[in-house]
Amino acid sequence: MYVCVDDATGKVHLRFGRTENTADAMLTLWEYVKNNGIPRSIYLDRFSAYYAKEKLTDFARAMKELKMEIIYAHSPQAKGRVENRNRTLQDRLVKAMRQRGISTMLDANEYLRKEFTSEFNRRFAVNPEAPDAHKSAEGYMLEEIFCYKTTRQVRNDYTINLSGGYIQLLKSESPLPRPKQDVTLHRHLSGELYIYFNGQKLKYEILTGKKAKQPYKFRKLPNDHPWRRMNNQMPGSKKLSLSAST
């Protein structure tokens, strides 16, 4: 279960997920931002969805695009307020769901959204006079932030490789990148894929089957090619048959 706690008021935002993973973490914070605005900072543990030594995870990259500071806890005990809320929730939420016969994650999340969370905040939130430090989410395209992003290099035939398959870039009003240039792929949490170059969306087609490797083509050198003249001028050497690949 994902638990977001506002440090100033103790208000919570709750969401069930099957595991602690990037997609559910981004969905949870997306819901939080839509309901409350963008926090100034976020306090996280060093789970792999949130932290990597040599690069930004997709979750951390989304926080950077929202201009949110990430503060990493050094131990689970450091997140005291969240742990306290978890103990309270494990008692009250489990009993409330049992009374209502809720047994599926879909129904549980629906109950959290429509009833439990607002009632819980009404009873346990503090400091109602505290100023709201959240930033407005207006102007942010949240579906383009809470998604998976990666870059791929364009091949000579204007295809790109993705997860062992191939995608053919198509001509459209947006100019195509040149071979060897990079494009950015956005995989939305809904599963939709978008490809961008210089901020413009590109059309594409997913190729079915394995793309055949193109054989090398050989071109016979003309008789007056410098390599032939050099070969003919070498004393005591046999003539070599030379060809060049294109």
PyMOL commands that set and color helices and strands:
alter all, ss='L'
color gray80, all
select helices_A, chain A and resi 22-36+58-65+76-78+80-99+105-124+142-145+226-233
alter helices_A, ss='H'
color red, helices_A
select strands_A, chain A and resi 2-5+12-15+41-44+69-72+147-153+159-162+165-170+182-188+193-197+200-207+218-220+243-245
alter strands_A, ss='S'
color yellow, strands_A
deselect
rebuild
show_as cartoon
